[in-house]
Amino acid sequence: MGAMAIPKKMLSRDEVVVRHMRTHIKVILGRIALLALILVAAVVASVLVPAEWSPWGYLAIWLLALAISVPAFVLAWLAWLTTTYTITTKRVITRSGILNRTGHDLPLSRISDVQQDKDLSDRFFGCGTLALQTSSDDPLILHDIPKVEMVQVEISNLLFNDIQGAIDADPTN
């Protein structure tokens, strides 16, 4: 599952978590690559800095690398870390936000259709977008869902009251 589970106090007495997940790691892969480039540039700059600039030259290089890394990587990583999707036997729960938390609870009884979409990069990474259609024509769109086909099967099983089928759908979960 990977992500921190929903606290038991948020679940009803007979509600069971079927899947708890974060968006796919692909959403921050570009930021990870950028962080690696920043570190490489800082190491190269530290090697090439003239000896007479020591120690302030090194300090300036690494402070600059840190100043670039925090907004470029750390904030994106925290946003990824704090965005979770939980599927229970009764609802779909979304939570996101670093300082200001937002959430959405969609009862399974309101879902009329479950659609998945996978573009080329999604197919490569094994993830996709899930659209949970409600009768109000206001779908809940979940982007970059790992194992999107399996999640779709789990939700479909839950919609047909096959709770055990939803729990058993993914043996690795």
C-alpha positions in Angstrom: 0.0 0.0 0.0 2.8 2.4 0.7 0.9 5.4 2.1 0.0 6.0 5.7 -3.5 4.4 6.2 -6.6 6.3 7.1 -7.1 6.5 10.9 -9.6 4.0 12.2 -11.6 6.8 13.8 -12.4 8.1 10.3 -14.0 4.7 9.4 -17.5 3.5 10.3 -17.8 0.4 12.5 -18.2 -2.0 9.6 -16.1 -0.1 7.0 -12.9 -1.8 5.7 -10.1 -0.2 3.7 -9.7 -2.0 0.4 -6.8 0.1 -1.0 -4.9 3.1 0.3 -2.5 4.8 -2.1 -0.7 7.9 -3.3 -0.5 9.1 -6.9 2.1 7.3 -9.0 5.7 8.4 -8.3 5.9 9.5 -12.0 4.4 12.8 -11.0 7.7 13.8 -9.3 10.2 12.0 -11.5 11.0 15.2 -13.3 11.7 16.9 -10.0 13.9 14.0 -8.9 15.9 14.4 -12.1 16.2 18.1 -11.5 17.4 17.5 -8.0 20.1 15.1 -9.3 21.2 17.8 -11.8 21.4 20.4 -9.1 23.6 18.1 -7.0 25.8 17.3 -9.9 26.2 21.0 -10.7 27.0 21.8 -7.1 29.7 19.0 -6.9 31.2 20.2 -10.2 31.2 23.8 -9.0 32.8 22.7 -5.7 35.6 20.9 -7.6 36.2 23.8 -10.0 36.0 26.6 -7.4 39.4 28.4 -6.9 41.2 27.4 -3.7 41.4 31.1 -2.6 37.5 31.2 -2.5 37.6 28.6 0.3 35.5 28.3 2.6 33.0 30.9 1.5 32.9 29.8 -2.1 31.9 26.3 -1.1 29.3 27.6 1.3 27.8 29.9 -1.4 27.6 27.0 -3.9 25.8 24.7 -1.5 23.5 27.3 -0.1 22.5 28.2 -3.7 22.0 24.5 -4.4 19.8 24.2 -1.3 17.9 27.4 -2.2 17.0 25.9 -5.6 16.3 22.4 -4.3 13.7 23.3 -1.7 11.1 24.9 -4.1 12.1 22.7 -7.0 11.9 19.3 -5.2 11.0 19.4 -1.6 7.6 21.2 -2.1 6.7 18.9 -5.0 7.7 15.9 -2.9 5.6 17.1 0.1 2.6 17.7 -2.2 3.0 14.1 -3.6 3.5 12.7 -0.1 0.3 14.3 1.3 -2.0 13.4 -1.6 -3.7 10.1 -0.9 -6.6 8.1 -2.3 -8.4 5.5 -0.1 -11.0 3.1 -1.3 -13.1 1.5 1.4 -16.1 -0.8 1.3 -18.4 2.3 1.5 -16.6 5.2 -0.1 -13.7 6.8 -2.0 -11.7 9.2 0.1 -9.3 11.8 -1.3 -7.0 13.9 0.9 -4.4 16.4 -0.3 -2.5 19.5 0.9 0.7 20.4 2.8 -0.6 23.2 5.0 -4.2 23.5 4.0 -5.8 20.0 3.7 -8.6 19.3 1.4 -10.6 16.2 1.1 -13.5 14.6 -0.7 -15.6 11.6 0.4 -17.7 10.0 -2.3 -20.1 7.3 -1.2 -19.9 4.3 -3.4 -23.7 4.4 -3.7 -23.4 7.7 -5.7 -21.1 6.2 -8.3 -22.9 5.3 -11.5 -19.9 4.6 -13.8 -16.2 3.9 -13.4 -14.0 4.8 -16.3 -10.2 4.6 -16.8 -7.9 6.4 -19.2 -4.3 5.6 -19.9 -2.1 7.7 -22.2 1.2 6.5 -23.5 3.3 7.5 -20.5 0.6 6.0 -18.2 0.9 2.7 -20.0 4.7 2.8 -19.6 4.5 3.5 -15.9 1.5 1.2 -15.2 -0.9 4.0 -14.0 -3.8 6.0 -15.3 -6.7 8.3 -14.6 -9.9 7.1 -13.0 -13.2 8.9 -13.5 -15.9 8.1 -11.0 -19.2 9.3 -12.5 -22.1 10.3 -10.3 -25.7 11.0 -11.1 -25.0 14.7 -10.7 -22.7 14.7 -13.8 -19.9 15.9 -11.6 -17.3 13.1 -11.9 -14.5 12.7 -9.3 -11.3 12.5 -11.4 -8.3 10.7 -9.8 -5.1 11.2 -11.8 -2.0 9.0 -11.9 -3.5 6.1 -10.1 -1.1 3.1 -9.7 -2.5 -0.2 -11.1 -5.5 1.7 -12.4 -7.1 -1.4 -13.9 -7.0 -3.2 -10.6 -8.5 -0.2 -8.8 -11.3 -0.1 -11.4 -12.0 -3.8 -10.7 -12.0 -3.3 -7.0 -14.4 -0.4 -7.2 -16.6 -2.3 -9.7 -16.7 -5.3 -7.3 -17.7 -3.0 -4.4 -20.5 -1.5 -6.5 -21.8 -5.0 -7.1 -21.5 -5.7 -3.3 -18.7 -8.2 -3.9 -16.6 -7.0 -0.9 -14.4 -10.1 -0.8 -13.9 -9.9 -4.6 -12.7 -6.3 -4.2 -10.3 -7.2 -1.3 -9.0 -10.3 -3.2 -8.7 -8.5 -6.6 -5.0 -7.6 -6.1 -3.1 -10.3 -4.3 -0.1 -8.0 -3.9 -2.1 -5.4 -1.9 
